[in-house]
Amino acid sequence: MKTQFIKSDSSILDRLYEVILQRKESPRPDSYVTSLFVRGPQKIHDKIAEESGELVEASQLANREGIIHETADLVFHILVLLGQWGIQPEEIYGELARRWGVSGIMEKESRKAGAQ
């Protein structure tokens, strides 16, 4: 198998998401992503919960390498979840841009007000 050069910048997220969607549309029996989609949303939820806990644990231990590793695992599984629901990463980028310059406290309050 030929190794492909992948840039280590933010474009990796978009490329990874493309591969996730490819696995969803054209499942491969040797694909971990395919296995997550086959097992359904609950398995993806479970993996996100697991990876979140591992990230917190690495942080509590002040384990820099562990934080990097577990963050990558969590981001990967979040991208699988987005793929499950057909949510493009650009939608997340747009939401983050919408919040830019808005106090986190004020943004949270606006969501509470909108829910009533």
TIVO-2410 file (N, C-alpha, C; in nm, 3 decimals):
# residues 116
REC num residu      c1      c2      c3 atome chaine
REC   1      M   0.085  -0.117   0.000     N      A
REC   1      M   0.000   0.000   0.000    CA      A
REC   1      M   0.089   0.124   0.000     C      A
REC   2      K   0.062   0.216  -0.091     N      A
REC   2      K   0.140   0.338  -0.102    CA      A
REC   2      K   0.095   0.439   0.004     C      A
REC   3      T   0.193   0.496   0.073     N      A
REC   3      T   0.164   0.598   0.173    CA      A
REC   3      T   0.146   0.731   0.102     C      A
REC   4      Q   0.044   0.801   0.138     N      A
REC   4      Q   0.010   0.929   0.077    CA      A
REC   4      Q   0.054   1.041   0.170     C      A
REC   5      F   0.112   1.148   0.114     N      A
REC   5      F   0.152   1.261   0.195    CA      A
REC   5      F   0.028   1.343   0.230     C      A
REC   6      I   0.011   1.368   0.357     N      A
REC   6      I  -0.099   1.450   0.405    CA      A
REC   6      I  -0.040   1.567   0.482     C      A
REC   7      K  -0.083   1.687   0.447     N      A
REC   7      K  -0.036   1.805   0.518    CA      A
REC   7      K  -0.088   1.802   0.661     C      A
REC   8      S  -0.005   1.849   0.753     N      A
REC   8      S  -0.047   1.851   0.894    CA      A
REC   8      S  -0.095   1.992   0.931     C      A
REC   9      D  -0.200   2.034   0.862     N      A
REC   9      D  -0.264   2.161   0.896    CA      A
REC   9      D  -0.415   2.136   0.902     C      A
REC  10      S  -0.491   2.242   0.915     N      A
REC  10      S  -0.636   2.225   0.935    CA      A
REC  10      S  -0.706   2.160   0.816     C      A
REC  11      S  -0.644   2.156   0.700     N      A
REC  11      S  -0.708   2.092   0.584    CA      A
REC  11      S  -0.726   1.942   0.607     C      A
REC  12      I  -0.652   1.884   0.700     N      A
REC  12      I  -0.668   1.741   0.730    CA      A
REC  12      I  -0.810   1.709   0.775     C      A
REC  13      L  -0.875   1.803   0.843     N      A
REC  13      L  -1.012   1.779   0.889    CA      A
REC  13      L  -1.107   1.761   0.771     C      A
REC  14      D  -1.093   1.847   0.671     N      A
REC  14      D  -1.180   1.835   0.554    CA      A
REC  14      D  -1.151   1.707   0.476     C      A
REC  15      R  -1.024   1.673   0.462     N      A
REC  15      R  -0.987   1.551   0.389    CA      A
REC  15      R  -1.037   1.427   0.464     C      A
REC  16      L  -1.021   1.427   0.594     N      A
REC  16      L  -1.069   1.315   0.675    CA      A
REC  16      L  -1.219   1.301   0.664     C      A
REC  17      Y  -1.290   1.412   0.667     N      A
REC  17      Y  -1.436   1.408   0.653    CA      A
REC  17      Y  -1.476   1.349   0.518     C      A
REC  18      E  -1.403   1.385   0.412     N      A
REC  18      E  -1.431   1.328   0.279    CA      A
REC  18      E  -1.418   1.176   0.281     C      A
REC  19      V  -1.314   1.126   0.346     N      A
REC  19      V  -1.294   0.982   0.354    CA      A
REC  19      V  -1.406   0.917   0.434     C      A
REC  20      I  -1.447   0.981   0.543     N      A
REC  20      I  -1.558   0.929   0.624    CA      A
REC  20      I  -1.684   0.917   0.539     C      A
REC  21      L  -1.714   1.020   0.460     N      A
REC  21      L  -1.833   1.013   0.373    CA      A
REC  21      L  -1.818   0.905   0.266     C      A
REC  22      Q  -1.697   0.886   0.216     N      A
REC  22      Q  -1.673   0.779   0.118    CA      A
REC  22      Q  -1.704   0.643   0.180     C      A
REC  23      R  -1.663   0.624   0.304     N      A
REC  23      R  -1.689   0.496   0.372    CA      A
REC  23      R  -1.838   0.477   0.397     C      A
REC  24      K  -1.909   0.586   0.420     N      A
REC  24      K  -2.054   0.578   0.441    CA      A
REC  24      K  -2.123   0.539   0.311     C      A
REC  25      E  -2.081   0.601   0.202     N      A
REC  25      E  -2.144   0.575   0.072    CA      A
REC  25      E  -2.099   0.443   0.010     C      A
REC  26      S  -1.975   0.405   0.032     N      A
REC  26      S  -1.918   0.283  -0.024    CA      A
REC  26      S  -1.849   0.205   0.087     C      A
REC  27      P  -1.928   0.135   0.168     N      A
REC  27      P  -1.871   0.064   0.282    CA      A
REC  27      P  -1.764  -0.037   0.241     C      A
REC  28      R  -1.662  -0.047   0.324     N      A
REC  28      R  -1.556  -0.146   0.304    CA      A
REC  28      R  -1.548  -0.233   0.428     C      A
REC  29      P  -1.541  -0.364   0.410     N      A
REC  29      P  -1.539  -0.453   0.527    CA      A
REC  29      P  -1.417  -0.436   0.617     C      A
REC  30      D  -1.308  -0.380   0.563     N      A
REC  30      D  -1.186  -0.362   0.642    CA      A
REC  30      D  -1.176  -0.222   0.703     C      A
REC  31      S  -1.286  -0.146   0.702     N      A
REC  31      S  -1.284  -0.007   0.746    CA      A
REC  31      S  -1.344   0.009   0.886     C      A
REC  32      Y  -1.269   0.073   0.973     N      A
REC  32      Y  -1.319   0.104   1.108    CA      A
REC  32      Y  -1.439   0.198   1.098     C      A
REC  33      V  -1.431   0.297   1.010     N      A
REC  33      V  -1.542   0.392   0.994    CA      A
REC  33      V  -1.668   0.318   0.951     C      A
REC  34      T  -1.654   0.227   0.855     N      A
REC  34      T  -1.769   0.147   0.812    CA      A
REC  34      T  -1.828   0.072   0.931     C      A
REC  35      S  -1.742   0.014   1.014     N      A
REC  35      S  -1.793  -0.063   1.129    CA      A
REC  35      S  -1.871   0.027   1.225     C      A
REC  36      L  -1.830   0.152   1.239     N      A
REC  36      L  -1.905   0.244   1.325    CA      A
REC  36      L  -2.042   0.274   1.265     C      A
REC  37      F  -2.046   0.300   1.135     N      A
REC  37      F  -2.174   0.329   1.070    CA      A
REC  37      F  -2.267   0.208   1.076     C      A
REC  38      V  -2.213   0.089   1.057     N      A
REC  38      V  -2.295  -0.033   1.062    CA      A
REC  38      V  -2.354  -0.053   1.201     C      A
REC  39      R  -2.277  -0.020   1.304     N      A
REC  39      R  -2.323  -0.039   1.442    CA      A
REC  39      R  -2.417   0.072   1.487     C      A
REC  40      G  -2.422   0.181   1.413     N      A
REC  40      G  -2.523   0.284   1.435    CA      A
REC  40      G  -2.481   0.398   1.525     C      A
REC  41      P  -2.570   0.497   1.534     N      A
REC  41      P  -2.541   0.619   1.611    CA      A
REC  41      P  -2.501   0.593   1.756     C      A
REC  42      Q  -2.563   0.494   1.822     N      A
REC  42      Q  -2.531   0.470   1.962    CA      A
REC  42      Q  -2.385   0.432   1.979     C      A
REC  43      K  -2.330   0.353   1.889     N      A
REC  43      K  -2.188   0.316   1.897    CA      A
REC  43      K  -2.101   0.439   1.881     C      A
REC  44      I  -2.138   0.528   1.790     N      A
REC  44      I  -2.064   0.652   1.770    CA      A
REC  44      I  -2.073   0.738   1.896     C      A
REC  45      H  -2.191   0.745   1.956     N      A
REC  45      H  -2.209   0.820   2.082    CA      A
REC  45      H  -2.118   0.762   2.191     C      A
REC  46      D  -2.117   0.630   2.199     N      A
REC  46      D  -2.035   0.564   2.301    CA      A
REC  46      D  -1.887   0.595   2.281     C      A
REC  47      K  -1.841   0.596   2.156     N      A
REC  47      K  -1.700   0.627   2.128    CA      A
REC  47      K  -1.667   0.771   2.163     C      A
REC  48      I  -1.758   0.863   2.136     N      A
REC  48      I  -1.734   1.003   2.172    CA      A
REC  48      I  -1.726   1.017   2.323     C      A
REC  49      A  -1.814   0.951   2.395     N      A
REC  49      A  -1.810   0.956   2.542    CA      A
REC  49      A  -1.679   0.896   2.593     C      A
REC  50      E  -1.639   0.784   2.537     N      A
REC  50      E  -1.515   0.718   2.578    CA      A
REC  50      E  -1.394   0.809   2.553     C      A
REC  51      E  -1.386   0.864   2.432     N      A
REC  51      E  -1.272   0.948   2.396    CA      A
REC  51      E  -1.271   1.078   2.479     C      A
REC  52      S  -1.388   1.132   2.509     N      A
REC  52      S  -1.396   1.252   2.593    CA      A
REC  52      S  -1.339   1.223   2.732     C      A
REC  53      G  -1.378   1.110   2.786     N      A
REC  53      G  -1.327   1.071   2.917    CA      A
REC  53      G  -1.176   1.051   2.916     C      A
REC  54      E  -1.125   0.989   2.810     N      A
REC  54      E  -0.981   0.967   2.800    CA      A
REC  54      E  -0.906   1.100   2.785     C      A
REC  55      L  -0.965   1.196   2.716     N      A
REC  55      L  -0.904   1.328   2.703    CA      A
REC  55      L  -0.897   1.398   2.839     C      A
REC  56      V  -1.007   1.394   2.911     N      A
REC  56      V  -1.010   1.455   3.045    CA      A
REC  56      V  -0.905   1.389   3.135     C      A
REC  57      E  -0.897   1.257   3.129     N      A
REC  57      E  -0.799   1.186   3.211    CA      A
REC  57      E  -0.657   1.227   3.176     C      A
REC  58      A  -0.626   1.237   3.048     N      A
REC  58      A  -0.492   1.280   3.006    CA      A
REC  58      A  -0.462   1.421   3.056     C      A
REC  59      S  -0.563   1.507   3.053     N      A
REC  59      S  -0.544   1.644   3.102    CA      A
REC  59      S  -0.522   1.644   3.252     C      A
REC  60      Q  -0.597   1.566   3.324     N      A
REC  60      Q  -0.581   1.559   3.469    CA      A
REC  60      Q  -0.441   1.512   3.507     C      A
REC  61      L  -0.383   1.428   3.421     N      A
REC  61      L  -0.248   1.377   3.445    CA      A
REC  61      L  -0.141   1.470   3.389     C      A
REC  62      A  -0.186   1.582   3.328     N      A
REC  62      A  -0.094   1.676   3.263    CA      A
REC  62      A  -0.005   1.605   3.161     C      A
REC  63      N  -0.065   1.510   3.091     N      A
REC  63      N   0.005   1.429   2.992    CA      A
REC  63      N  -0.011   1.494   2.854     C      A
REC  64      R   0.085   1.575   2.815     N      A
REC  64      R   0.077   1.651   2.690    CA      A
REC  64      R   0.057   1.560   2.569     C      A
REC  65      E   0.137   1.455   2.559     N      A
REC  65      E   0.124   1.361   2.446    CA      A
REC  65      E  -0.014   1.293   2.448     C      A
REC  66      G  -0.058   1.258   2.566     N      A
REC  66      G  -0.190   1.197   2.579    CA      A
REC  66      G  -0.301   1.292   2.539     C      A
REC  67      I  -0.288   1.418   2.575     N      A
REC  67      I  -0.388   1.519   2.538    CA      A
REC  67      I  -0.396   1.530   2.386     C      A
REC  68      I  -0.280   1.535   2.321     N      A
REC  68      I  -0.277   1.544   2.175    CA      A
REC  68      I  -0.342   1.421   2.112     C      A
REC  69      H  -0.303   1.304   2.159     N      A
REC  69      H  -0.355   1.178   2.104    CA      A
REC  69      H  -0.507   1.167   2.125     C      A
REC  70      E  -0.551   1.194   2.246     N      A
REC  70      E  -0.694   1.178   2.276    CA      A
REC  70      E  -0.779   1.286   2.208     C      A
REC  71      T  -0.723   1.406   2.191     N      A
REC  71      T  -0.796   1.509   2.117    CA      A
REC  71      T  -0.815   1.465   1.972     C      A
REC  72      A  -0.711   1.408   1.912     N      A
REC  72      A  -0.723   1.358   1.775    CA      A
REC  72      A  -0.830   1.249   1.767     C      A
REC  73      D  -0.831   1.158   1.863     N      A
REC  73      D  -0.933   1.052   1.865    CA      A
REC  73      D  -1.074   1.112   1.876     C      A
REC  74      L  -1.089   1.210   1.965     N      A
REC  74      L  -1.220   1.271   1.985    CA      A
REC  74      L  -1.266   1.346   1.860     C      A
REC  75      V  -1.178   1.425   1.801     N      A
REC  75      V  -1.213   1.499   1.679    CA      A
REC  75      V  -1.251   1.401   1.568     C      A
REC  76      F  -1.176   1.293   1.554     N      A
REC  76      F  -1.209   1.192   1.453    CA      A
REC  76      F  -1.351   1.139   1.473     C      A
REC  77      H  -1.383   1.100   1.595     N      A
REC  77      H  -1.516   1.043   1.621    CA      A
REC  77      H  -1.626   1.148   1.607     C      A
REC  78      I  -1.596   1.274   1.636     N      A
REC  78      I  -1.694   1.380   1.612    CA      A
REC  78      I  -1.719   1.394   1.462     C      A
REC  79      L  -1.615   1.384   1.381     N      A
REC  79      L  -1.634   1.389   1.235    CA      A
REC  79      L  -1.719   1.272   1.186     C      A
REC  80      V  -1.701   1.155   1.246     N      A
REC  80      V  -1.786   1.041   1.209    CA      A
REC  80      V  -1.932   1.072   1.245     C      A
REC  81      L  -1.955   1.130   1.361     N      A
REC  81      L  -2.091   1.168   1.400    CA      A
REC  81      L  -2.150   1.268   1.301     C      A
REC  82      L  -2.073   1.368   1.263     N      A
REC  82      L  -2.121   1.464   1.164    CA      A
REC  82      L  -2.156   1.394   1.034     C      A
REC  83      G  -2.070   1.301   0.993     N      A
REC  83      G  -2.097   1.224   0.872    CA      A
REC  83      G  -2.224   1.141   0.883     C      A
REC  84      Q  -2.246   1.085   1.001     N      A
REC  84      Q  -2.369   1.007   1.024    CA      A
REC  84      Q  -2.493   1.089   0.993     C      A
REC  85      W  -2.491   1.216   1.032     N      A
REC  85      W  -2.608   1.302   1.018    CA      A
REC  85      W  -2.600   1.395   0.898     C      A
REC  86      G  -2.496   1.380   0.815     N      A
REC  86      G  -2.485   1.463   0.695    CA      A
REC  86      G  -2.460   1.610   0.725     C      A
REC  87      I  -2.394   1.636   0.836     N      A
REC  87      I  -2.361   1.774   0.873    CA      A
REC  87      I  -2.221   1.803   0.823     C      A
REC  88      Q  -2.209   1.904   0.739     N      A
REC  88      Q  -2.079   1.941   0.684    CA      A
REC  88      Q  -1.996   2.017   0.789     C      A
REC  89      P  -1.866   1.993   0.794     N      A
REC  89      P  -1.782   2.069   0.887    CA      A
REC  89      P  -1.797   2.221   0.870     C      A
REC  90      E  -1.825   2.266   0.747     N      A
REC  90      E  -1.845   2.409   0.723    CA      A
REC  90      E  -1.959   2.465   0.807     C      A
REC  91      E  -2.058   2.381   0.839     N      A
REC  91      E  -2.167   2.427   0.924    CA      A
REC  91      E  -2.117   2.455   1.066     C      A
REC  92      I  -2.023   2.375   1.112     N      A
REC  92      I  -1.963   2.397   1.244    CA      A
REC  92      I  -1.875   2.521   1.239     C      A
REC  93      Y  -1.796   2.533   1.132     N      A
REC  93      Y  -1.712   2.653   1.117    CA      A
REC  93      Y  -1.800   2.778   1.117     C      A
REC  94      G  -1.914   2.771   1.048     N      A
REC  94      G  -2.006   2.885   1.043    CA      A
REC  94      G  -2.062   2.920   1.180     C      A
REC  95      E  -2.094   2.818   1.257     N      A
REC  95      E  -2.146   2.843   1.393    CA      A
REC  95      E  -2.038   2.906   1.480     C      A
REC  96      L  -1.915   2.858   1.468     N      A
REC  96      L  -1.805   2.919   1.544    CA      A
REC  96      L  -1.782   3.064   1.500     C      A
REC  97      A  -1.792   3.089   1.370     N      A
REC  97      A  -1.775   3.226   1.320    CA      A
REC  97      A  -1.887   3.316   1.371     C      A
REC  98      R  -2.010   3.262   1.377     N      A
REC  98      R  -2.123   3.339   1.427    CA      A
REC  98      R  -2.100   3.383   1.571     C      A
REC  99      R  -2.036   3.297   1.648     N      A
REC  99      R  -2.012   3.324   1.789    CA      A
REC  99      R  -1.891   3.414   1.813     C      A
REC 100      W  -1.810   3.435   1.709     N      A
REC 100      W  -1.686   3.512   1.725    CA      A
REC 100      W  -1.715   3.651   1.778     C      A
REC 101      G  -1.646   3.689   1.881     N      A
REC 101      G  -1.662   3.822   1.937    CA      A
REC 101      G  -1.780   3.837   2.029     C      A
REC 102      V  -1.852   3.728   2.053     N      A
REC 102      V  -1.967   3.731   2.143    CA      A
REC 102      V  -1.925   3.663   2.273     C      A
REC 103      S  -1.953   3.727   2.382     N      A
REC 103      S  -1.922   3.668   2.512    CA      A
REC 103      S  -1.987   3.530   2.522     C      A
REC 104      G  -1.912   3.433   2.569     N      A
REC 104      G  -1.967   3.299   2.587    CA      A
REC 104      G  -2.088   3.298   2.679     C      A
REC 105      I  -2.085   3.382   2.778     N      A
REC 105      I  -2.198   3.392   2.871    CA      A
REC 105      I  -2.321   3.446   2.798     C      A
REC 106      M  -2.300   3.551   2.718     N      A
REC 106      M  -2.413   3.610   2.644    CA      A
REC 106      M  -2.467   3.512   2.539     C      A
REC 107      E  -2.378   3.440   2.472     N      A
REC 107      E  -2.420   3.345   2.370    CA      A
REC 107      E  -2.504   3.234   2.432     C      A
REC 108      K  -2.462   3.184   2.547     N      A
REC 108      K  -2.537   3.080   2.616    CA      A
REC 108      K  -2.674   3.131   2.660     C      A
REC 109      E  -2.678   3.252   2.711     N      A
REC 109      E  -2.806   3.312   2.753    CA      A
REC 109      E  -2.902   3.327   2.633     C      A
REC 110      S  -2.848   3.363   2.517     N      A
REC 110      S  -2.933   3.380   2.398    CA      A
REC 110      S  -2.995   3.247   2.356     C      A
REC 111      R  -2.920   3.136   2.375     N      A
REC 111      R  -2.976   3.004   2.343    CA      A
REC 111      R  -3.087   2.968   2.441     C      A
REC 112      K  -3.069   3.001   2.568     N      A
REC 112      K  -3.173   2.974   2.668    CA      A
REC 112      K  -3.299   3.053   2.635     C      A
REC 113      A  -3.282   3.180   2.599     N      A
REC 113      A  -3.397   3.265   2.566    CA      A
REC 113      A  -3.470   3.213   2.444     C      A
REC 114      G  -3.395   3.162   2.346     N      A
REC 114      G  -3.457   3.110   2.224    CA      A
REC 114      G  -3.531   2.980   2.246     C      A
REC 115      A  -3.496   2.906   2.349     N      A
REC 115      A  -3.560   2.777   2.379    CA      A
REC 115      A  -3.694   2.793   2.448     C      A
REC 116      Q  -3.720   2.914   2.500     N      A
REC 116      Q  -3.845   2.934   2.575    CA      A
REC 116      Q  -3.961   2.964   2.485     C      A
***
